[in-house]
Amino acid sequence: MIREYKTIREVANPLMVVKQVEGVTYDELGELELPNGEVRRCKVLEVEGDTAVVQLFESAQGINLAGTKVRFLGHPLELGVSEDMLGRVFNGMGEPIDGGPEILADAHRDINGLPMNPAARAYPAEFIQTGVSTIDGLNTLVRGQKLPIFSCSGLPHAALAAQIARQARVLGANENFAVVFAAIGITFEESEYFIQDFRRTGAIDRTVVFSNLANDPAVERIATPRMALTAAEYLAFEKDMHVLVILTDITNYAEALREVSAAKKEVPGRRGYPGYLYTDLATMYERAGRRIGKKGSITMIPILTMPEDDKTHPIPDLTGYITEGQIILSRELHRKGIVPPVDVLPSLSRLKDKGIGEGKTREDHSGTMNQLFAAYARGKDAKELMTILGEAALSDDDKLFAKFADEFERQYVSQGNETNRTIEETLNLGWELLRILPRKELKRIKPEYIEKYMPEDK
Amino acid sequence: MSGIITKVSGPLVVAEGLADANVSDVVRVGSQRLIGEILNMTGDAASIQVYEETSGLGPGAEVVTTGLPLSVELGPGMLENIYDGIQRPLPEIRALTGETITRGVQVAALNREKKWDFVPVAEPGQHVAGGDVLGTVQETSAILHKIMVPPGVSGTVKSIEKGEFTVDHVIAVLEDYNGKTKELTMVQNWPVRIARPYSQKYTPARPMNSGQRIIDTLFPIAKGGTAAVPGPFGSGKTVVQHQLAKWSDVDIVVYIGCGERGNEMTDVLMEFPELTDPRNGEPLMKRTVLIANTSDMPVAAREASIYTGITIAEYFRDMGYDVAVLADSTSRWAEALREMSGRLEEMPGEEGYPAYLASRLAQFYERAGVVECLGSDERRGSVTAIGAVSPPGGDTSEPVSQATMRIVKVFWALDSSLAYARHFPAINWLTSYSLYVDTLKPWYEGEFGAKYMQNRDKAMHILQEEAELQEIVRLVGQDALSPADRLTMETAKMIREDFLQQNAFIDEDAYSSYLKQFRLLDMVLQYDTVCREAIGSGADMNKLFNIPARERIGRAKMVPQDEVVKTYDGIIEEMKAEIAEIAEGGEDE
């Protein structure tokens, strides 16, 4: 039997203290009933003796200490999952907001999920062709990877994420796919951009949207990505789908977490974020992956905006330590009109080496990739030197590298948001650009591939 | 002994009625019997850190103490296995609960059904004490597991078995001078937070061969030494750790994935059985124990994982083996410590870390070393501890990096700008150091002659000089440099690109023998010497830098180990001939 308490003693948004409770457990979900009949949700953060500290998911406005009732439901926050979720739009707490009917749940799942047994993970190694050269050629995405986009305010990360969602496919495969999109504290316009894009390509029928917009309760944001991942896990590991999860914007999520932590008067870590931010983010990001014996997969693209364009800020920093690489957008390239403005050098995909090469992409992929990286790095150094000392100060080789760097940005990086390049096109373009350089500098490619793909006579 | 929960706050649980429990006892919490450990006692109330998720736990639930501290089971069956932070075997958990880890799972660390072929070494009537070998078990094709008398136990062997037994079976009975008998099995229990005893500790004097050129030649680590690998994300910490786990010339590797990515452990699980040890041709997995407490697994067990790992390492050390412990990452361990400290409402030190952070880290690293093991045969074993550090923003001025640097002797500083230029391993040669260079010098000189270390010093000198010259180039351009300085820059570039860079994903390059390292560096330095002479006699610098042999030197690291001597001799001959030709031409003009 569920008991009701009218013993709220303290409300300090987003926390609330309830006295004289019995049988309440940690992490349990609760419901508040306001005098006017409105129902709001909360969860237990700490319970000591007969006192429970609970966190509200919505605003505390209108709560009357005497007249408000609290019920504890005996289970943690759950999401009812079903295949019918595809094509639907939910709010940040998992309630439908598209005017459609309630979801008839197949099962109810704790949104916190369970840690995946490392011995049951299948290593991601299937190449995903995104059609974006800087990703396919240099920072290859594989199925089951978590690859965030580190952006800055004012950069077109949404366009790149939408492009990936639109173009991504596994070569030679025609499998069941789905997109789970979680809007975490972003604006209506940004959220609508994605939804319109899904609509334009017809992907909307295979998409589940969880939407917590900028004017929705901030604390609800703590639940939103977990709702999305719970839905994704169900679709991937029980319905055998290949799920692409887009979470945007993780910065808003971390800020909501900081808000709750500050209200709890916890000892803050760096920049006021709680000391457990790493662990908290990890319990979300690590839900991506593949499992042995399961057909489906979860590939995750979290998007975050780096405050002050600073990569060492705790949010991008801790994210980078958990995720398997990062795609970094550059304000400088954006100013130059390069679309998408992917900053190639600090970007990285940790799983690329297992997803490329003969039988997956092409035998020359690894060598040319390393060569392009190294040559671009040297070219950029040369250009830097050139701005200080003038072109005359460069050696002949360095002049070629500088030219290479320019051409590389212009042709390879700047492909636009509508161009969908095959991996062959990307690799061949790489060879085209390497021709600018002296052959003896191509140390990172096996000589037989140089012979094969860049014959001397030409 | 049981108590009642009064408070639950995340992984911290407070229970009353535990007056008889000891600090550090393992307890079972709630109806799901979650595993926890007592941190503090106040009156009869115990603060408990729970190693599993506490959701659904509330006041009134029961807590039962086991009366024992957190311990590991030591015996045959650990190799090739993968454990969580408190030594529960993950493959067996998977068989029980599927792909995710549900709570309250209880699985024995060592398989109770598997039979091992026990071959006695001790004989009835023989007097044995702690550390003496009773017999052996061929645990994997690579490792002979020695079954030892546990520390603190001694007596005369009354009987000893021979044959195939499970780990629980009594394999020997000892009788002490009072006539009391003690039955011994193949399993020992040992509390993880206490270092296993040894008879004597020594200064490390032999290098650990890692097959990584920048490590073995420039910044070597000794067997029994300590090292830290700090670096921002994306700088290749994990690849360096994996390379060390793969190629180090130790007998046993204990790899602790502490709060890191799940896929990295999967990678090890998939790759190591396929790779063979260059020394004995056995699959690398046969000598490896994995501890995986990934970042999504409960935070308290992460705190325990590095102790679990090093205790297992000490146990193999006690058999007389060289063991390497790789902990990735100690920063995540420190964060777990911070989280528990915060929940206990302790007064924080720097950046919220508890004041005892540095002493805990020091205790961990101090468990490394070369020792004479317990036991009468005076065998020696070693534990080498290598910890990755993940400083926030790559800034090593933070407490974990600083506390680590005060303890460890080798510092391989990873650098993100090297990683961007795809210079791997991205170990910065200017900021890294090894305090073992002097102690290991006699060993290198004994094995390869004085030249090995002379070349090392010369290479370090050239790299140092390059850094200074680069400052000048940045200000006034390359043309301002003298030909000799230009050559120094060129040689430094060769050292960096042709020697230090090493590709972990190409078979020929992933492991480099001492011979190959020596010959490769020597070849680069010979080029420097010969060119310097030629420049002295007026040869054209640009021609010297563009001789065809340069391209061959650039590819020399891809030469398979057994062809090194022949091929390198050929390249050197060609190089000298080409330079001589240019030098003569130069004089003619």
Interface residues (C-beta under 8 A of the other chain):
Chain A: G23 V24 T25 Y26 D27 E28 L45 E46 V47 E48 G49 D50 P76 D110 N112 G113 L114 P115 M116 N117 P118 A119 A120 R121 A122 Y123 P124 G144 F237 E266 V267 P268 G269 R270 G275 Y276 Y278 T279 A282 T283 Y285 E286 R287 G289 R291 I292 G293 K294 K311 T312 H313 P314 D317 L318 G320 Y321 I322 E324 G325 Q326 L345 P346 L348 R350 L351 D353 K354 S366 N370 F373 A374 A377 R378 L385 I388 L389 A392 A393 L394 S395 K440 K443 P447
Chain B: T6 K7 V8 S9 G10 V14 E53 T54 S55 G56 L57 G58 P59 G60 I82 L90 P91 I93 R94 T97 G98 E99 T100 I101 T102 P232 F233 G234 G257 G259 R261 G262 N263 M265 T266 D267 L269 M270 A292 T294 S295 D296 M297 P298 V299 R332 E335 A336 R338 E339 G342 P348 E351 G352 S390 P392 G393 G394 D395 S416 A419 Y420 A421 R422 H423 V473 R474 V476 G477 Q478 D479 E497 N503 F505 N546 R550 E551 G554 R555
